[in-house]
Amino acid sequence: MFCNQTVLLARLEKRVFKNNETFHAGIEMAHFGMDPLPDLELVCRVTDGSGKTLHQAILQDGGKVLLLGFGKVREDKGDRVAIGFSSIFWNTAWTGGQAPHTLGILVDPDHPLFGEFPTEYHSNWQWWDPVSHSQAMILDHFPGSLKPLIQPIDTWFENRRLGLAFEVNAGQGKLFVCSIDLQQGLSERPVSRQLLHSILKYLNSSDFDPKVRMKPDQVRELFMD
């Protein structure tokens, strides 16, 4: 099995990437054994010309990862859900599915995730900016024991299990997934900036201890390549 480094290096040399851009690279692999490789997990590492590691598969090393998926949720995994801060005005059956499709959010105000972001168990005005800059994730195909940490309530005609944030054990590490935009324009969005601060403080504490285990590929199915 090998990684075609020529392909990776050629793509890197075509342009300079800024710190707000994502580098996507193609990887070619070949396996010449008689039997398929069972339960294969690919571990990638990005190095510079001297061989110094710039980035690698952190979960496999037992690390913690914050995955921000806003803008990348697949159409069939939540992008079609028109999430809104306000509730459904009339009835999605009467309005032909007119937006919004959700009925506020549900959270546990005593969860340490919100230690630096005071909240009730339901929507209130501090949630206007985060919810207005978010994509719902449909988690119906995830283990039943997984409870979203920030959960939009779906229209009762669909009753899908939706999430804006959840945590799992993945690989050898811990993964926190959030589909709220916590990257763009935060200098003018103090509420979402404070939510990010609270999330990071939680992730760097001993309280961050997911109970549900999933394979990284199961989470990756939520997002576009």
Summary of the structure (lengths in Angstrom):
residues: 225
radius of gyration: 19.7
end to end distance: 22.9
largest distance: 63.2
contacts: 574
relative contact order: 0.17
helix: 21%
strand: 20%
